[in-house]
Amino acid sequence: MKKFMNSSWSMRLLALICALVLFAYVNSSKTSNNSSSLTNNISKTTLTSNRKVTISAPLELNVNSTKYFVTGYPENIKITIEGPAALVTTTANTQNFKVYADLSDLAVGRHSVKVKVDGLNKELSYSLNQKYIHINIQPRRTATYKVSADFNDSNVASGYEAGTARLGTSSVKVTGAVSEVSKVAKVVAVVNTEKNLTKSVNQQAMLEALDANGQTLNVVLTPSTTSVYIPITQANATKDVAVDLKASGKTSADTSYSFSTDTKSVKLTGSKSALAKLSKFPVNVDVTGVTETTTKTVKLSTSDEDGVSAVSPTSIKVKITVKTDN
């Protein structure tokens, strides 16, 4: 070992190793410092970078809404905010500020009012796409109106008809400016359907307040929708047919029955297809216990005839003649 240490070549090798170790250490420190500096620069850039975003914010009105009704204002105002990126992002997501117009000191009539913003962080700057709004303040009124269905019956298929509409609500409260509410001629539930209807309609419909010319008025309806049911059935027709008297009940083998009536025909009501199949109307006469000529009042029923909804008259007098075979 001593011999090795005294060798000139061994000393050169040792010096080379030390130089390599020192170089590696210095280079590692430099890389670490550069990396730290780069990280700090990125962090500073992230914190200090700006962002701009446009938000559609609801417009609030400071007004005595129990006394006044306001028209003419937009529901939303576009606001562009700019500032630190993180703060802009948070504000856009939470919208923890309000855009409003103060009408509290204004009288009835038309006004131009400045739009204001409250609750926005001081580090943010903003601009509005609409700095002023033009509004109309009127005395508020609420009235109650009956509701009817607005239905295009021309959409009903040929051979069918629409029955009386049934609504989920019979009346509605109409609130608005006195001038608008006074124009209400009717409130309708608007029923939209396809053409060639053969089935009943059952849907939720929007309510609209209309003036005498059928124009929609700027008022608030409570409720704003209602359920509507409109029965669609095959169109009814009428037809006169002869009565066909037949014996029913318990009969005797050696007894025969004949029938006569002053009512020679009856009027049937039903679908056209059902009436087309009928040329006579069967009337069953119960002869159980009848042993001699007698007259009975017989009720007429349409329950056995599909598609026939009514018969007139609903009863007839029938003379039953009894004949016994000897």
C-alpha positions in Angstrom: 0.0 0.0 0.0 2.8 2.4 0.9 4.5 1.6 -2.4 1.3 2.4 -4.2 0.9 5.7 -2.5 4.5 6.7 -3.3 3.9 5.9 -7.0 3.6 9.0 -9.2 0.8 7.3 -11.3 -1.2 6.6 -8.2 -1.1 10.3 -7.2 -2.2 11.3 -10.6 -5.2 8.9 -10.5 -6.2 10.1 -7.1 -6.1 13.7 -8.2 -8.3 12.9 -11.2 -10.9 11.2 -9.0 -11.0 14.2 -6.7 -11.4 16.6 -9.7 -14.3 14.5 -11.0 -16.1 14.5 -7.6 -15.7 18.2 -7.2 -17.0 18.9 -10.7 -20.1 16.7 -10.1 -20.8 18.5 -6.8 -20.6 22.0 -8.3 -22.7 21.1 -11.3 -25.4 19.5 -9.1 -25.6 22.7 -6.9 -25.9 24.9 -10.0 -28.7 22.7 -11.5 -30.5 22.8 -8.1 -30.3 26.6 -7.9 -31.5 27.0 -11.5 -34.4 24.7 -10.9 -35.4 26.5 -7.7 -35.1 29.9 -9.5 -37.3 28.6 -12.4 -39.9 27.3 -9.9 -40.1 30.6 -8.1 -40.4 32.5 -11.4 -43.3 30.2 -12.6 -45.0 30.6 -9.2 -44.6 34.4 -9.4 -45.9 34.4 -13.0 -48.9 32.3 -12.0 -49.8 34.6 -9.0 -49.4 37.8 -10.9 -50.9 36.8 -14.4 -54.2 38.5 -15.3 -57.3 37.1 -16.7 -60.4 38.6 -18.3 -63.9 37.0 -18.4 -67.4 38.1 -19.3 -70.3 36.9 -17.2 -74.1 37.2 -17.7 -75.3 38.3 -14.2 -79.0 38.7 -13.1 -80.1 42.3 -12.7 -81.6 43.1 -9.4 -84.0 46.0 -8.8 -84.3 47.9 -5.5 -88.0 48.8 -5.6 -91.1 48.4 -3.5 -92.5 45.4 -5.4 -95.7 45.2 -3.4 -96.7 48.7 -4.6 -95.1 49.0 -8.0 -94.6 46.9 -11.1 -91.6 47.6 -13.3 -91.3 46.8 -17.0 -88.7 47.4 -19.8 -85.6 46.1 -18.0 -83.3 43.2 -19.1 -83.2 40.1 -16.9 -79.4 39.9 -17.2 -76.5 42.3 -17.7 -73.2 41.2 -19.2 -70.2 42.2 -17.0 -66.6 41.8 -18.0 -64.2 41.5 -15.0 -60.4 41.6 -15.1 -57.6 41.0 -12.6 -55.5 38.2 -11.0 -56.3 35.0 -12.7 -57.1 33.0 -9.5 -59.4 35.8 -8.2 -61.2 36.1 -11.6 -61.8 32.4 -11.7 -63.2 32.3 -8.2 -65.5 35.3 -8.9 -66.8 33.8 -12.1 -67.6 30.5 -10.5 -69.3 31.9 -7.3 -70.7 35.2 -8.7 -70.5 36.5 -5.1 -71.5 40.0 -6.2 -74.6 41.7 -7.5 -75.5 43.9 -10.4 -78.4 46.2 -9.5 -80.4 49.3 -10.2 -81.8 51.5 -7.4 -85.3 52.6 -8.1 -86.3 53.3 -4.5 -86.5 57.1 -4.9 -88.2 57.1 -8.3 -91.9 58.0 -8.9 -94.3 56.4 -11.3 -93.3 56.9 -15.0 -90.5 56.2 -17.4 -86.9 56.6 -16.2 -83.3 56.0 -17.3 -81.4 54.4 -14.4 -77.7 53.7 -14.0 -76.6 50.1 -13.4 -74.4 49.5 -10.4 -72.2 46.7 -9.1 -71.7 45.8 -5.4 -69.6 43.2 -3.7 -66.8 42.9 -6.3 -63.3 42.5 -5.0 -61.2 45.7 -5.1 -58.4 44.0 -7.0 -60.8 43.4 -9.9 -61.8 46.0 -12.6 -65.0 45.7 -14.5 -67.1 47.1 -17.4 -70.8 46.6 -18.2 -72.2 46.1 -21.7 -75.2 48.3 -20.6 -74.5 51.1 -18.2 -78.1 52.4 -18.1 -81.5 50.7 -18.3 -84.8 52.3 -19.5 -87.7 51.3 -17.3 -91.3 52.0 -16.7 -92.7 52.1 -13.1 -96.4 51.7 -12.8 -98.8 51.0 -9.9 -99.1 47.3 -9.2 -102.4 45.4 -9.6 -103.5 41.8 -9.1 -106.7 40.3 -10.5 -108.2 36.8 -10.9 -109.3 35.4 -14.2 -110.8 32.2 -15.4 -108.7 29.9 -17.6 -109.8 28.3 -20.9 -108.0 25.9 -23.2 -106.6 27.3 -26.5 -106.7 24.2 -28.7 -106.6 24.0 -32.5 -109.4 21.5 -33.2 -108.5 21.4 -36.9 -105.7 19.0 -35.8 -108.3 16.4 -34.9 -108.3 13.6 -37.5 -111.3 13.1 -39.8 -114.0 11.0 -38.1 -113.0 12.1 -34.6 -114.0 15.0 -32.4 -112.6 16.8 -29.3 -114.6 16.8 -26.1 -114.7 19.4 -23.4 -111.2 20.3 -22.0 -110.5 19.6 -18.4 -108.0 21.9 -16.7 -105.9 21.4 -13.6 -106.7 25.0 -12.5 -109.9 26.9 -13.2 -108.6 30.4 -12.3 -105.3 32.3 -12.2 -103.9 35.4 -10.6 -102.7 38.1 -13.0 -100.2 40.6 -11.6 -98.7 43.6 -13.4 -99.0 47.2 -14.1 -102.6 48.6 -13.8 -102.5 49.6 -17.5 -101.6 46.0 -18.6 -103.9 44.1 -16.2 -106.9 46.2 -17.3 -106.3 45.0 -20.9 -106.7 41.3 -20.1 -109.5 39.8 -22.2 -108.9 36.2 -21.3 -106.3 33.8 -19.9 -105.6 30.7 -22.0 -103.7 27.4 -21.5 -101.9 27.0 -24.8 -102.2 23.3 -26.0 -99.8 22.3 -28.8 -100.6 19.1 -30.6 -99.7 17.3 -33.8 -102.1 16.9 -36.7 -104.5 14.0 -37.3 -105.1 13.4 -33.6 -107.0 10.2 -32.8 -106.0 9.9 -29.1 -106.8 12.1 -26.1 -104.5 14.9 -25.2 -102.9 15.0 -21.7 -100.2 17.6 -21.2 -98.8 20.5 -19.2 -99.6 23.8 -20.8 -98.2 27.3 -20.5 -100.7 30.0 -19.5 -100.9 33.3 -21.4 -102.9 36.5 -20.8 -104.3 38.0 -24.0 -105.9 41.3 -24.9 -108.9 41.7 -27.1 -106.7 41.4 -30.2 -105.1 38.2 -29.1 -101.8 39.8 -28.2 -99.8 38.5 -25.2 -99.6 41.0 -22.3 -96.6 41.7 -20.1 -98.0 40.3 -16.8 -97.1 37.7 -14.3 -99.4 34.6 -14.0 -99.7 32.5 -10.9 -99.6 29.6 -11.6 -97.8 29.9 -14.9 -98.7 26.4 -16.1 -101.6 23.9 -15.7 -102.4 20.4 -16.8 -104.9 20.0 -19.7 -106.9 16.9 -20.7 -108.8 16.9 -23.9 -110.7 13.7 -24.8 -110.5 12.7 -28.5 -113.2 10.2 -29.5 -114.7 9.0 -32.8 -117.2 11.6 -34.0 -120.8 10.9 -33.2 -123.6 10.6 -35.7 -127.3 9.8 -35.5 -129.4 7.2 -37.3 -133.0 6.1 -37.2 -133.4 2.4 -37.3 -136.4 0.0 -36.9 -136.9 -1.8 -33.6 -136.5 -5.6 -33.7 -138.7 -7.1 -30.8 -137.5 -10.5 -29.5 -138.8 -12.7 -26.7 -136.5 -13.3 -23.7 -136.8 -14.9 -20.3 -138.6 -18.1 -19.5 -141.0 -19.3 -22.2 -143.3 -22.3 -22.4 -142.9 -24.9 -25.2 -146.6 -24.8 -26.0 -146.9 -21.0 -26.0 -146.1 -18.5 -28.7 -145.7 -14.7 -28.4 -146.2 -11.9 -30.8 -145.2 -8.3 -30.2 -146.4 -4.9 -31.4 -145.5 -1.3 -30.6 -146.5 2.1 -31.7 -142.7 3.0 -31.7 -141.6 1.7 -35.1 -138.1 3.2 -35.0 -135.6 4.7 -32.5 -132.8 7.3 -33.0 -129.3 5.9 -32.2 -126.2 8.1 -31.5 -122.7 6.8 -31.9 -119.7 6.5 -34.2 -120.3 6.6 -37.9 -118.7 3.2 -38.3 -120.9 1.5 -35.7 -124.1 3.0 -37.0 -123.3 1.9 -40.5 -123.4 -1.7 -39.4 -126.9 -1.4 -37.9 -130.2 -1.6 -39.8 -132.3 -2.7 -36.8 -132.1 -2.2 -33.1 -132.7 -5.4 -31.1 -135.1 -5.0 -28.2 -135.5 -8.0 -25.8 -138.9 -8.3 -24.3 -139.1 -10.4 -21.1 -142.1 -12.7 -21.3 -141.4 -14.6 -18.0 -144.7 -15.2 -16.3 -146.8 -13.7 -19.1 -149.8 -15.9 -19.7 -152.2 -13.6 -21.4 -152.1 -10.6 -23.6 -150.6 -7.6 -21.8 -148.7 -4.4 -22.4 -145.2 -3.8 -20.8 -142.9 -0.8 -20.8 -139.5 -2.0 -22.0 -136.3 -0.1 -21.3 -133.8 0.3 -24.2 -130.1 -0.2 -23.6 -127.1 0.4 -25.8 -124.7 -1.6 -23.6 -124.6 -4.5 -26.1 -123.8 -2.4 -29.1 -120.2 -1.3 -29.5 -119.8 2.3 -30.6 -123.4 3.2 -29.8 -123.6 5.7 -27.0 -127.3 6.6 -26.8 -130.8 5.7 -27.9 -133.9 7.8 -28.0 -136.5 7.1 -26.6 -135.0 5.3 -23.7 -138.1 3.1 -23.3 -141.1 1.9 -25.4 -144.4 0.3 -24.7 -144.8 -3.2 -26.2 -148.0 -5.2 -26.5 -147.4 -8.9 -25.9 -150.0 -11.3 -27.4 -150.0 -14.8 -26.0 -151.2 -17.8 -28.0 -151.3 -21.3 -26.5 -151.1 -24.3 -28.8 -153.8 -26.9 -28.1 
